[in-house]
Amino acid sequence: MGTTTWPDLFVQILDKLPITLLITVLSLLFAMILGLVLAVIRIKKVPALSQIVKLYISFVRSTPLILQLFLVYFALPIILQWIYIDINHFSRLFFVILTFTLHTGSYLSEVMRAGYNSVDKGQIEAGKTVGLNDRTILLRIIIPQGFRNSLPNIGNQVIELIKDTSLAFTIGLIDMMGQVNLIIGNNYGLGMFPVYVAICIIYWVICIIVEFIVMLLEKKYNIPYQTEQMR
């Protein structure tokens, strides 16, 4: 570590925080879209597609994320070249976001499906009885309650995604964890302990902030629901 102080250390690592947040936000956004599509396929039990989705989810949940990242980064360009599509010039950020989207999307699809199944089917039937169409039932009954019931699991997936971003450096993308490895490398492996303590604190604080936001959302969405239940 030499003469590097703790404030300097945090500043160096936080310099790459925007990259980590960019990976997290974009991956989460695309994963939500993918998860919704996969969940709808499972819920509607679309012939053939439903079985393919189940197989895909099983593969993602049964293989290490780092292996999935290597498959996307090293194997996907080779496979696509067979059909004359060249993505070798794409940035490492593209492959990282694609991997985390595919990975997180599979988990979110199950979270969404569980949220849908948690909605009381009697309320859906009641909505149809009073003449509500499918779109209105979806927007006013299923989505609000399904989202409310899924919030804790969604929060867990966001935290997992934030921690997963630490694998981006394995294919050469310099995020916070990549910066840590550069700092250690520049110091010839000396002073590793303070560097790892610093990055742990940073990830910890970020995850605490996410937990706090989820807690506020739970309170916001639970209060109206509890009020309606007491009526």
Wavefront OBJ file of the C-alpha trace (Angstrom):
o trace
v 0.000 0.000 0.000
v 2.965 2.301 0.533
v 1.807 5.790 1.575
v -1.741 5.385 0.206
v -4.246 6.552 2.812
v -7.706 5.127 3.433
v -9.463 8.139 1.839
v -7.239 7.811 -1.245
v -8.031 4.113 -1.405
v -11.786 4.686 -1.323
v -11.490 7.433 -3.948
v -9.556 5.129 -6.300
v -12.102 2.330 -5.980
v -15.141 4.620 -6.184
v -13.745 6.061 -9.385
v -15.142 2.940 -11.083
v -18.468 3.021 -9.246
v -20.263 4.493 -12.320
v -19.265 1.416 -14.349
v -20.591 -0.921 -11.663
v -23.854 1.042 -11.410
v -24.219 1.142 -15.191
v -23.860 -2.645 -15.371
v -26.369 -3.067 -12.544
v -29.020 -0.677 -13.885
v -28.917 -1.826 -17.517
v -28.764 -5.514 -16.602
v -31.688 -5.105 -14.204
v -33.766 -3.211 -16.759
v -33.274 -5.807 -19.497
v -33.640 -8.656 -16.993
v -37.041 -7.307 -15.890
v -38.203 -7.295 -19.504
v -36.820 -10.777 -20.150
v -38.212 -12.077 -16.867
v -41.682 -10.761 -17.715
v -41.645 -12.461 -21.118
v -40.462 -15.756 -19.642
v -43.008 -15.551 -16.814
v -45.883 -14.962 -19.242
v -44.797 -17.968 -21.309
v -44.768 -20.141 -18.183
v -48.056 -18.766 -16.837
v -49.855 -19.165 -20.185
v -48.207 -22.588 -20.664
v -47.386 -21.791 -24.276
v -46.795 -25.115 -26.100
v -43.122 -25.925 -26.775
v -41.935 -22.494 -25.594
v -42.906 -23.252 -22.005
v -40.711 -26.373 -22.007
v -37.812 -24.484 -23.571
v -38.095 -21.782 -20.896
v -38.112 -24.406 -18.138
v -34.965 -25.959 -19.619
v -33.303 -22.540 -19.890
v -34.119 -21.635 -16.291
v -32.864 -25.008 -15.093
v -29.556 -24.496 -16.930
v -29.036 -20.996 -15.552
v -29.833 -22.041 -11.984
v -27.610 -25.115 -12.172
v -24.411 -23.606 -13.589
v -21.986 -21.061 -12.059
v -22.421 -17.476 -13.199
v -18.734 -17.166 -14.034
v -19.081 -20.114 -16.423
v -22.085 -18.437 -18.066
v -20.005 -15.275 -18.481
v -17.195 -17.221 -20.162
v -19.680 -18.986 -22.453
v -21.187 -15.682 -23.555
v -17.829 -13.935 -23.949
v -15.803 -16.714 -25.561
v -18.283 -19.190 -27.074
v -21.129 -16.962 -28.326
v -18.985 -15.067 -30.897
v -17.743 -18.401 -32.295
v -21.257 -19.810 -32.552
v -22.591 -16.669 -34.247
v -19.769 -16.747 -36.778
v -21.268 -20.007 -38.073
v -24.199 -17.939 -39.332
v -21.928 -15.071 -40.453
v -22.629 -12.738 -37.557
v -19.489 -11.106 -36.176
v -19.656 -9.671 -32.648
v -15.966 -9.999 -31.814
v -15.593 -6.222 -32.002
v -18.316 -5.631 -29.396
v -17.183 -4.135 -26.097
v -16.695 -6.222 -22.968
v -19.484 -4.209 -21.372
v -21.938 -5.674 -23.903
v -21.027 -9.260 -22.978
v -21.188 -8.532 -19.248
v -24.637 -6.916 -19.479
v -25.891 -9.699 -21.761
v -24.715 -12.379 -19.330
v -26.199 -10.705 -16.267
v -29.432 -10.043 -18.140
v -29.801 -13.706 -19.105
v -28.857 -14.838 -15.598
v -30.951 -12.416 -13.555
v -33.856 -12.565 -16.005
v -34.287 -16.281 -15.378
v -34.547 -15.737 -11.615
v -36.849 -12.739 -11.966
v -39.162 -14.765 -14.194
v -39.719 -17.187 -11.324
v -40.180 -14.299 -8.900
v -42.801 -12.767 -11.193
v -44.534 -16.076 -11.722
v -44.681 -16.613 -7.962
v -46.028 -13.082 -7.536
v -48.772 -13.784 -10.076
v -49.693 -17.056 -8.395
v -49.844 -15.313 -5.006
v -52.750 -13.119 -6.123
v -56.068 -14.391 -4.813
v -57.869 -15.859 -7.815
v -61.150 -14.936 -6.166
v -60.353 -11.260 -6.733
v -59.750 -11.928 -10.421
v -63.099 -13.693 -10.669
v -64.750 -10.840 -8.784
v -63.265 -8.376 -11.253
v -64.710 -10.321 -14.155
v -68.069 -10.496 -12.380
v -68.317 -6.687 -12.167
v -67.422 -6.368 -15.849
v -63.701 -5.528 -15.747
v -61.824 -6.532 -18.884
v -58.558 -8.518 -18.815
v -56.391 -5.405 -19.231
v -58.029 -3.637 -16.296
v -57.781 -6.733 -14.114
v -54.094 -7.009 -14.993
v -53.312 -3.351 -14.255
v -55.503 -2.875 -11.164
v -55.462 -6.277 -9.475
v -52.711 -8.605 -10.648
v -49.737 -6.273 -11.157
v -50.152 -4.170 -7.948
v -50.617 -7.181 -5.681
v -48.105 -9.369 -7.511
v -45.487 -6.611 -7.333
v -46.203 -6.031 -3.634
v -45.849 -9.726 -2.845
v -42.672 -10.028 -4.932
v -40.846 -6.982 -3.546
v -38.649 -8.861 -1.017
v -37.507 -11.353 -3.666
v -36.943 -8.603 -6.227
v -34.818 -6.770 -3.672
v -32.793 -9.930 -3.078
v -32.185 -10.298 -6.815
v -31.021 -6.688 -7.100
v -28.538 -7.246 -4.272
v -27.336 -10.472 -5.889
v -26.865 -8.606 -9.183
v -24.811 -5.892 -7.492
v -22.521 -8.521 -5.991
v -22.371 -10.444 -9.273
v -20.937 -7.399 -11.042
v -17.672 -8.176 -9.245
v -17.121 -10.947 -11.819
v -16.918 -8.476 -14.721
v -13.183 -8.052 -14.214
v -12.608 -11.722 -15.143
v -13.012 -10.797 -18.824
v -11.025 -7.588 -18.525
v -13.734 -5.007 -17.753
v -12.468 -2.578 -15.133
v -15.259 -1.983 -12.662
v -14.736 -1.542 -8.916
v -13.443 -5.077 -8.472
v -11.221 -4.685 -11.508
v -9.867 -1.486 -9.986
v -9.087 -3.379 -6.786
v -7.043 -5.900 -8.733
v -5.185 -3.091 -10.508
v -4.374 -1.433 -7.172
v -3.063 -4.705 -5.762
v -1.113 -5.410 -8.942
v 0.480 -1.954 -8.904
v 1.604 -2.594 -5.329
v 2.976 -6.045 -6.234
v 0.440 -7.744 -3.988
v 1.398 -5.749 -0.913
v -1.261 -4.266 1.328
v -4.059 -6.500 0.062
v -5.941 -6.491 3.359
v -6.898 -2.768 3.410
v -7.919 -2.909 -0.262
v -10.248 -5.852 0.261
v -11.676 -4.287 3.417
v -12.406 -1.093 1.485
v -14.205 -2.862 -1.375
v -16.208 -4.943 1.122
v -17.376 -1.780 2.876
v -18.375 -0.187 -0.427
v -20.432 -3.196 -1.565
v -21.940 -3.443 1.916
v -23.060 0.197 1.917
v -24.563 -0.108 -1.580
v -26.544 -3.197 -0.571
v -27.745 -1.503 2.632
v -29.052 1.384 0.521
v -30.914 -1.088 -1.729
v -32.387 -2.846 1.327
v -33.539 0.520 2.692
v -35.211 1.447 -0.603
v -36.990 -1.919 -0.741
v -38.134 -1.462 2.858
v -39.607 1.957 1.994
v -41.374 0.481 -1.032
v -42.803 -2.331 1.085
v -44.184 0.188 3.572
v -45.584 2.345 0.790
v -47.421 -0.513 -0.916
v -48.482 -2.388 2.220
v -50.243 0.508 3.947
v -52.982 0.977 1.316
v -53.444 -2.783 1.051
v -53.825 -3.184 4.808
v -56.305 -0.309 4.876
v -58.392 -1.948 2.146
v -58.347 -5.252 4.011
v -59.721 -3.632 7.182
v -62.649 -2.050 5.358
l 1 2 3 4 5 6 7 8 9 10 11 12 13 14 15 16 17 18 19 20 21 22 23 24 25 26 27 28 29 30 31 32 33 34 35 36 37 38 39 40 41 42 43 44 45 46 47 48 49 50 51 52 53 54 55 56 57 58 59 60 61 62 63 64 65 66 67 68 69 70 71 72 73 74 75 76 77 78 79 80 81 82 83 84 85 86 87 88 89 90 91 92 93 94 95 96 97 98 99 100 101 102 103 104 105 106 107 108 109 110 111 112 113 114 115 116 117 118 119 120 121 122 123 124 125 126 127 128 129 130 131 132 133 134 135 136 137 138 139 140 141 142 143 144 145 146 147 148 149 150 151 152 153 154 155 156 157 158 159 160 161 162 163 164 165 166 167 168 169 170 171 172 173 174 175 176 177 178 179 180 181 182 183 184 185 186 187 188 189 190 191 192 193 194 195 196 197 198 199 200 201 202 203 204 205 206 207 208 209 210 211 212 213 214 215 216 217 218 219 220 221 222 223 224 225 226 227 228 229 230 231
